[in-house]
Structures are given as structure tokens and as C-alpha cells.
Amino acid sequence: MLFEDIEKEFLLLKYRLEYTDKKYYHLNSIENFILNFDQINSGSKEFVIDSLGSCIEYYKENSIIDIYHSRNVFNKHLKPVGEIYEKEAGFTPLIKPWILTIFVLLIHFIIYISGINLMITIIFDLLILGFIFHLAIKYRNHKLYAFLW
């Protein structure tokens, strides 16, 4: 499969799926891989084309009906591609906002019950804000990938 074929097949898949069906497909990640394809080394491009092509073919032939099936497809086809994009194109794995919120609340609770002073909490909050800003820049530049995204 050629890269141009992957782009066409992806668009067909994206518009063929109903909104409710899309939740177990990794369309945002695939789209970001396609948009930033020129930023990876030529030695990795063949592997990326093969992986993305086989993922899209799998999606065309199979319905992804649950989270377990979705995770298997992600780990087999997209996670290795994401690791290449991390090294070569500056991608970052996306942390879901609800996971980040739970993490922040948990750390705040631990800081509160341990009686650590306010300065530590402020430093922690500034680090989290910096991380959120980093993710926002990556989101704007289409340099994120994630499971179930």
C-alpha cells in the first residue's frame, strides 16, 4: 500500500464510521501520524506505511466492539508507530484529562494529609500547569497519540 492510499482509505474509514462507532478506533492518532509523516526518517517510513496500512485494512474488515479488542489493535499496529514518531518527530503520548485530574487530586490529597507546606503545593501546581501547556502545544501541532483517542 502506498502512503497516498493510506490517506484515502483513512478518510473513507473516518467518514464511514458513525459517531458512536468511533470511540474504539484510534482515528485522531492515525490522523496525526498521517499529518506528520514527512517528519520521520526515510528508513522508518516503510514500517510506518506497513503498520498504518495493516491497521486501516483491519478496521475495514473488522468491527471493533469493545475496549479489549481496541487495545489489541492499538498495541499491535499503532503503538510501535507512535514510538517511532516520539523519537523522530517529537510526539508525546496523550494523557487523558480525567486521568490527569485524578492524579492532581490524589497528589493534593496526599500533600494535604501529610501537612506539607503550601510552597510544595504551589511548585507541584506550576509543574502540572507546565505539563498541560506542553500538551496543549503538542495538540495544536498534531503531535499526540493515545489509546482510545
Secondary structure as GFF3:
##gff-version 3
##sequence-region A 1 149
A	DSSP	alpha_helix	3	16	.	.	.	ID=ss1
A	DSSP	three_ten_helix	19	24	.	.	.	ID=ss2
A	DSSP	alpha_helix	27	35	.	.	.	ID=ss3
A	DSSP	three_ten_helix	37	39	.	.	.	ID=ss4
A	DSSP	alpha_helix	42	61	.	.	.	ID=ss5
A	DSSP	alpha_helix	67	73	.	.	.	ID=ss6
A	DSSP	pi_helix	74	78	.	.	.	ID=ss7
A	DSSP	alpha_helix	79	89	.	.	.	ID=ss8
A	DSSP	beta_strand	92	93	.	.	.	ID=ss9
A	DSSP	alpha_helix	97	114	.	.	.	ID=ss10
A	DSSP	alpha_helix	118	140	.	.	.	ID=ss11
A	DSSP	beta_strand	144	145	.	.	.	ID=ss12
###
